[in-house]
């Protein structure tokens, strides 16, 4: 099968069973595909999923059919075709139309696909969209391909103008942030290696060891990957590692560690001298932490399976630092994980009880005077500020710590990083100290 056929099969599986695209890709990719074909397939799939709400509106508007009147398989063929016509400029329009028609299995389906896609080619610079003046939220939903409920949630938090800036960031700002392993190479020297290899970069001043590559790249193809000179980590996560402020020889517990980035950053910041216990609930994910630490040459990270709501009693009251990066709804990383944008916004509160139990259990690891950094990659107050405030109210032995981290003031001991303001993932962090 060619990559369009594989993409169609994966989309059909995704729509039928809700299988995550990355898992479906790992199932279908074979050694018969070249590196370039794999990259093209990945781009085609992720963009088709990311933009499917917009594509579906175009399909209905052009065909004058309701969404329920179009067969799901046919709709997936059209999504792939529209993706190539509107968003993958390396594909000629005629090829996108012709190859999409070949995916159809009946004369009627071929005629329908051909008609819709040819009409899309003719009006590609003026695709139908709801009028902004009539309903701004509906307009934003279709233009940026986000569910209406999600748009309403963001508007309630940030207003219409700032919400549009964020949705635009999620769809259009592509970058790769890396944290340099400064135990092996300086940030300046590694940036020079990237420049010599043809990569365009800039320094992330929010962190002393971050570099931003101004494109989405395969990290395994970057210079020094096998030598452990860096690992991928968004600048916002690097800021939370700086907020932890690990010291030489300190004891650190990372309660939800996979895939390991915050443990790695803490190890590097401590000069490799900290004793780090990296726990995760899922045994299948522990190898990601172990292999990452091995590649980076970090021998001070000890990996084990553990439920974050049940502390290791041998470590209770002994930790200088605790990393509590809780499971969350992921509303801050919708640009990187297009599957997440279609989750039901009504389920936002389902994690609150678990998050509070994890934070409460994690805090017991701290010795008096020790610090815990609670973090999420979401933009939902009930998972962030409100949850931390409830924990502090219920636990008077702990307090929030005002700080200045990476040039950002955590006046209340909490900081929310916004894509449209900070140029990072949407991210929340709170610095908490055990008083006695």
C-alpha positions as CSV (number, residue, x, y, z in Angstrom):
1,X,0.0,0.0,0.0
2,X,1.1,3.6,-0.6
3,X,1.1,6.1,2.2
4,X,-2.4,7.5,1.3
5,X,-3.9,4.0,1.6
6,X,-2.1,3.5,4.9
7,X,-3.3,6.9,6.1
8,X,-6.9,6.1,5.2
9,X,-6.8,2.8,7.0
10,X,-5.4,4.5,10.1
11,X,-8.0,7.3,10.0
12,X,-10.8,4.8,9.7
13,X,-9.5,3.0,12.8
14,X,-9.1,6.2,14.6
15,X,-12.7,7.3,13.9
16,X,-14.2,3.9,14.6
17,X,-12.3,3.1,17.8
18,X,-10.7,6.3,19.1
19,X,-7.2,4.8,18.8
20,X,-4.5,7.4,19.3
21,X,-2.8,8.3,16.1
22,X,0.7,7.7,17.4
23,X,-0.2,4.2,18.5
24,X,-1.9,3.5,15.1
25,X,1.2,4.8,13.3
26,X,3.5,2.4,15.3
27,X,1.2,-0.5,14.4
28,X,1.2,0.3,10.6
29,X,4.6,1.6,9.9
30,X,6.8,-1.1,8.4
31,X,10.4,-1.3,7.2
32,X,9.1,-1.1,3.6
33,X,8.5,2.6,4.1
34,X,11.5,4.9,3.6
35,X,12.3,7.6,6.2
36,X,10.8,10.2,3.8
37,X,7.6,8.1,3.4
38,X,7.3,7.7,7.1
39,X,7.7,11.5,7.6
40,X,5.1,12.2,4.9
41,X,2.6,9.7,6.3
42,X,3.0,11.2,9.8
43,X,2.5,14.8,8.5
44,X,-0.5,13.8,6.5
45,X,-2.2,12.0,9.4
46,X,-1.5,14.5,12.1
47,X,-2.6,17.4,9.9
48,X,-5.7,15.6,8.8
49,X,-6.7,15.0,12.4
50,X,-5.7,18.4,13.6
51,X,-7.8,20.2,10.9
52,X,-10.7,17.7,10.6
53,X,-13.3,20.0,12.1
54,X,-12.5,22.7,9.5
55,X,-12.4,20.1,6.7
56,X,-15.7,18.7,7.7
57,X,-17.3,22.2,7.5
58,X,-15.8,22.7,4.1
59,X,-17.1,19.3,2.9
60,X,-20.6,20.0,4.0
61,X,-20.6,23.6,2.6
62,X,-19.3,22.6,-0.8
63,X,-21.4,19.4,-1.2
64,X,-24.5,21.0,0.4
65,X,-24.9,17.8,2.4
66,X,-25.3,17.4,6.2
67,X,-22.5,15.8,8.1
68,X,-24.7,12.8,8.9
69,X,-25.4,12.2,5.3
70,X,-21.7,11.5,4.4
71,X,-20.3,8.1,4.9
72,X,-17.4,8.2,7.5
73,X,-15.0,6.4,5.1
74,X,-15.8,8.8,2.3
75,X,-15.3,11.7,4.7
76,X,-11.8,10.4,5.6
77,X,-10.9,10.2,1.9
78,X,-12.0,13.9,1.6
79,X,-10.1,14.9,4.7
80,X,-6.9,13.5,3.3
81,X,-7.5,15.2,0.0
82,X,-8.3,18.5,1.6
83,X,-5.2,18.2,3.7
84,X,-3.0,17.9,0.6
85,X,-4.8,20.7,-1.2
86,X,-5.0,23.2,1.6
87,X,-2.1,22.5,3.9
88,X,0.6,20.4,2.2
89,X,1.9,22.6,-0.5
90,X,4.4,20.1,-1.8
91,X,1.6,18.1,-3.3
92,X,0.2,19.4,-6.7
93,X,-3.6,19.9,-6.6
94,X,-4.2,17.5,-9.5
95,X,-2.3,14.8,-7.8
96,X,-4.2,15.3,-4.5
97,X,-7.5,15.0,-6.4
98,X,-6.5,12.1,-8.6
99,X,-4.9,10.0,-5.8
100,X,-7.9,10.7,-3.5
101,X,-10.3,9.5,-6.2
102,X,-8.3,6.3,-6.5
103,X,-9.1,5.6,-2.8
104,X,-12.8,5.5,-3.4
105,X,-14.3,2.1,-4.1
106,X,-17.5,2.8,-6.0
107,X,-18.4,4.9,-9.0
108,X,-20.7,7.1,-6.9
109,X,-18.1,7.6,-4.2
110,X,-15.4,8.4,-6.8
111,X,-17.7,11.0,-8.4
112,X,-18.5,12.6,-5.1
113,X,-14.9,12.8,-4.0
114,X,-13.9,14.2,-7.4
115,X,-16.5,16.9,-7.3
116,X,-15.9,18.1,-3.8
117,X,-12.1,18.2,-4.2
118,X,-12.2,19.9,-7.6
119,X,-14.5,22.6,-6.1
120,X,-12.0,23.0,-3.2
121,X,-9.2,23.5,-5.6
122,X,-11.1,26.3,-7.4
123,X,-11.9,28.1,-4.2
124,X,-8.9,27.1,-2.0
125,X,-8.1,30.8,-1.3
126,X,-11.7,31.6,-0.2
127,X,-13.0,28.5,1.6
128,X,-16.4,28.8,3.2
129,X,-16.4,29.8,6.9
130,X,-19.1,31.0,9.3
131,X,-19.2,34.9,9.5
132,X,-17.2,36.2,12.4
133,X,-19.7,38.9,13.2
134,X,-22.6,36.6,13.6
135,X,-21.0,34.2,16.1
136,X,-17.3,34.7,17.0
137,X,-17.0,31.4,18.9
138,X,-18.4,29.4,16.0
139,X,-16.1,31.3,13.7
140,X,-13.1,30.5,15.8
141,X,-14.1,26.8,16.1
142,X,-14.3,26.3,12.4
143,X,-11.3,28.5,11.4
144,X,-8.9,26.9,13.8
145,X,-10.5,23.4,14.0
146,X,-11.3,23.3,17.7
147,X,-14.5,22.0,19.2
148,X,-17.0,24.7,20.1
149,X,-17.1,23.7,23.8
150,X,-13.3,24.0,24.0
151,X,-13.4,27.5,22.3
152,X,-16.0,28.6,24.8
153,X,-13.9,27.3,27.7
154,X,-10.8,29.3,26.5
155,X,-13.0,32.4,25.9
156,X,-14.3,32.3,29.4
157,X,-10.7,32.3,30.7
158,X,-8.9,34.6,28.3
159,X,-11.5,36.5,26.2
160,X,-12.0,36.3,22.4
161,X,-8.9,38.1,21.2
162,X,-6.4,36.2,23.4
163,X,-8.2,32.9,22.7
164,X,-7.7,33.5,18.9
165,X,-4.0,34.2,19.5
166,X,-3.7,30.9,21.4
167,X,-5.5,28.9,18.8
168,X,-3.4,30.4,16.1
169,X,-0.3,29.5,18.1
170,X,-1.4,25.9,18.5
171,X,-2.0,25.5,14.7
172,X,0.9,27.5,13.2
173,X,3.8,27.9,15.5
174,X,6.1,24.9,15.0
175,X,9.3,24.5,17.0
176,X,11.4,21.9,19.0
177,X,12.7,22.8,22.4
178,X,15.7,20.9,23.7
179,X,17.5,20.9,27.0
180,X,21.3,20.6,26.6
181,X,23.2,18.2,28.8
182,X,25.6,20.7,30.2
183,X,27.4,17.9,32.0
184,X,28.8,17.0,28.5
185,X,28.7,20.2,26.4
186,X,27.9,23.9,27.0
187,X,24.7,25.4,25.5
188,X,26.8,27.7,23.4
189,X,28.9,24.9,21.9
190,X,26.0,22.7,21.2
191,X,24.1,25.6,19.5
192,X,27.1,26.1,17.3
193,X,27.0,22.4,16.3
194,X,23.3,22.8,15.4
195,X,24.2,25.9,13.3
196,X,26.9,24.0,11.4
197,X,24.4,21.3,10.7
198,X,22.0,23.8,9.1
199,X,19.5,24.3,11.9
200,X,18.1,27.7,12.8
201,X,17.9,28.2,16.5
202,X,17.5,30.8,19.3
203,X,18.3,30.8,23.0
204,X,15.5,30.3,25.5
205,X,16.3,32.9,28.2
206,X,13.8,31.3,30.5
207,X,16.3,28.6,31.1
208,X,20.1,28.4,31.3
209,X,20.2,25.2,29.3
210,X,17.4,25.4,26.7
211,X,17.7,25.9,22.9
212,X,14.8,26.4,20.5
213,X,15.0,24.9,17.0
214,X,12.7,26.9,14.8
215,X,11.0,23.9,13.2
216,X,9.6,20.6,14.0
217,X,12.4,18.1,13.7
218,X,13.2,14.4,14.4
219,X,15.4,14.6,17.5
220,X,17.2,11.4,16.6
221,X,18.6,13.1,13.5
222,X,20.1,16.0,15.5
223,X,23.9,16.0,16.0
224,X,24.9,14.3,19.3
225,X,21.7,12.4,20.0
226,X,23.4,9.1,20.5
227,X,26.1,10.8,22.6
228,X,23.5,12.1,25.0
229,X,24.1,15.8,24.4
230,X,20.5,16.8,24.8
231,X,16.9,15.7,25.3
232,X,13.6,17.1,24.0
233,X,11.8,19.3,26.6
234,X,9.6,22.3,26.2
235,X,10.9,25.5,27.6
236,X,8.0,25.7,30.1
237,X,9.0,22.3,31.6
238,X,12.6,23.5,31.8
239,X,11.4,26.5,33.8
240,X,9.7,24.2,36.3
241,X,13.0,22.3,36.7
242,X,14.7,25.6,37.5
243,X,11.9,26.4,40.0
244,X,12.8,23.1,41.7
245,X,16.3,24.5,42.3
246,X,18.0,21.2,43.1
247,X,21.3,21.4,45.1
248,X,24.4,19.3,45.2
249,X,23.7,15.9,46.8
250,X,20.0,16.5,47.5
251,X,17.4,13.8,47.6
252,X,14.7,14.2,44.9
253,X,11.5,12.2,44.4
254,X,9.8,12.4,41.0
255,X,6.3,10.8,41.5
256,X,5.0,10.8,37.9
257,X,8.3,10.7,36.1
258,X,7.7,9.1,32.6
259,X,9.1,9.8,30.1
260,X,11.8,11.3,32.4
261,X,12.4,14.9,31.3
262,X,12.0,16.5,34.7
263,X,14.2,13.9,36.4
264,X,16.9,14.4,33.7
265,X,16.8,18.2,34.1
266,X,17.0,17.9,37.9
267,X,20.0,15.6,37.5
268,X,21.8,17.9,35.2
269,X,21.0,21.0,37.4
270,X,22.5,19.2,40.4
271,X,25.7,18.3,38.4
272,X,24.8,14.7,38.6
273,X,25.1,14.6,42.4
274,X,21.5,14.4,43.4
275,X,20.0,11.1,44.4
276,X,16.8,10.9,42.3
277,X,14.0,8.4,42.7
278,X,11.9,8.4,39.5
279,X,8.6,6.6,39.9
280,X,5.7,5.9,37.5
281,X,2.5,4.0,37.8
282,X,2.9,2.3,34.4
283,X,5.6,-0.3,34.4
284,X,5.7,-0.2,30.5
285,X,6.9,3.4,30.7
286,X,9.8,2.8,33.0
287,X,12.1,1.8,30.1
288,X,11.7,5.3,28.7
289,X,13.2,6.8,31.8
290,X,16.0,4.2,32.1
291,X,17.0,4.3,28.4
292,X,16.9,8.1,28.4
293,X,19.1,8.3,31.5
294,X,21.5,5.8,30.0
295,X,21.8,7.8,26.8
296,X,22.4,11.0,28.7
297,X,24.9,9.3,31.0
298,X,22.9,10.1,34.2
299,X,23.7,7.3,36.7
300,X,22.0,9.0,39.7
301,X,18.4,8.2,38.6
302,X,16.8,5.2,40.2
303,X,13.7,4.0,38.5
304,X,10.8,2.0,40.0
305,X,7.1,1.3,39.5
306,X,4.9,3.1,42.1
307,X,1.4,4.5,42.4
308,X,1.8,8.2,43.1
309,X,-1.1,8.1,45.6
310,X,0.8,5.6,47.8
311,X,4.1,7.0,49.0
312,X,7.2,4.9,49.5
313,X,7.4,4.9,53.3
314,X,11.1,4.5,53.3
315,X,11.4,8.0,51.7
316,X,8.6,9.8,53.6
317,X,10.0,13.0,55.3
318,X,13.4,12.6,53.7
319,X,13.2,14.4,50.4
320,X,14.8,17.8,49.8
321,X,12.8,18.2,46.6
322,X,9.7,16.6,45.0
323,X,8.6,16.8,41.4
324,X,4.8,16.4,41.1
325,X,3.9,16.6,37.4
326,X,0.4,15.4,37.7
327,X,-1.7,13.7,35.0
328,X,-4.0,16.4,33.5
329,X,-6.4,17.2,30.7
330,X,-3.5,18.5,28.4
331,X,-5.2,21.7,27.3
332,X,-1.8,23.4,27.1
333,X,-0.4,21.0,24.5
334,X,-3.2,20.9,21.9
335,X,-0.8,22.0,19.2
336,X,1.5,19.0,19.7
337,X,-1.2,16.4,20.4
338,X,-4.1,16.9,18.0
339,X,-6.0,13.9,19.3
340,X,-6.5,15.7,22.6
341,X,-8.3,18.7,21.1
342,X,-11.4,16.5,20.5
343,X,-11.8,15.2,24.0
344,X,-15.0,16.1,25.7
345,X,-14.5,19.3,27.6
346,X,-17.2,18.1,30.0
347,X,-14.7,15.6,31.4
348,X,-12.3,18.3,32.6
349,X,-13.1,17.9,36.3
350,X,-12.7,14.1,36.3
351,X,-9.0,14.3,37.3
352,X,-9.3,16.7,40.2
353,X,-9.7,14.1,42.9
354,X,-6.8,12.1,41.6
355,X,-4.6,15.2,41.3
356,X,-5.3,16.3,44.8
357,X,-4.6,12.8,46.2
358,X,-1.3,12.7,44.2
359,X,-0.3,16.1,45.5
360,X,-1.2,15.3,49.1
361,X,0.7,12.0,49.0
362,X,3.7,13.6,47.3
363,X,4.0,16.3,49.9
364,X,4.6,13.7,52.6
365,X,8.0,13.0,51.0
366,X,9.3,16.4,52.0
367,X,11.5,17.1,55.0
368,X,11.0,20.4,56.8
369,X,12.2,23.3,54.6
370,X,12.0,21.1,51.4
371,X,10.4,22.2,48.2
372,X,7.8,20.6,45.9
373,X,7.0,21.8,42.4
374,X,3.5,20.9,41.3
375,X,2.9,21.2,37.6
376,X,0.5,20.4,34.7
377,X,0.4,21.0,31.0
378,X,-3.2,22.3,31.1
379,X,-5.0,25.6,31.2
380,X,-7.8,24.7,33.6
381,X,-8.1,26.5,36.9
382,X,-9.7,23.5,38.7
383,X,-6.6,21.5,37.9
384,X,-4.2,24.3,38.7
385,X,-4.7,27.3,41.0
386,X,-7.9,26.1,42.6
387,X,-6.5,22.7,43.4
388,X,-3.3,24.1,44.9
389,X,-5.2,26.6,47.0
390,X,-7.4,23.8,48.3
391,X,-4.3,21.7,49.2
392,X,-2.7,24.7,51.1
393,X,-6.0,25.4,52.9
394,X,-6.2,21.8,54.0
395,X,-2.6,21.4,54.9
396,X,-1.3,24.3,57.1
397,X,2.2,22.9,57.4
398,X,2.8,23.8,53.8
399,X,3.0,27.2,52.1
400,X,3.4,28.7,48.6
401,X,6.8,30.3,47.9
402,X,7.0,33.5,45.8
403,X,10.0,33.2,43.4
404,X,11.6,34.7,40.3
405,X,12.2,31.9,37.8
406,X,13.7,32.5,34.4
407,X,12.8,36.2,34.6
408,X,9.2,35.4,35.5
409,X,7.7,36.5,38.8
410,X,5.8,33.9,40.8
411,X,4.3,36.5,43.1
412,X,1.8,34.1,44.6
413,X,4.1,31.1,44.3
414,X,2.3,30.1,41.2
415,X,2.9,30.7,37.5
416,X,0.8,30.0,34.4
417,X,2.7,30.1,31.1
418,X,0.5,30.9,28.1
419,X,1.4,30.0,24.5
420,X,0.4,33.4,23.1
421,X,2.3,35.3,25.7
422,X,5.3,33.1,26.6
423,X,5.7,31.2,23.4
424,X,5.7,27.8,25.1
425,X,3.3,25.0,25.9
426,X,0.5,26.1,28.1
427,X,1.9,25.2,31.5
428,X,1.2,25.7,35.2
429,X,3.5,25.4,38.1
430,X,3.4,26.0,41.9
431,X,6.3,26.0,44.3
432,X,5.4,24.7,47.7
433,X,7.5,24.5,50.9
434,X,7.0,22.3,53.9
435,X,7.3,24.7,56.9
436,X,7.7,22.1,59.8
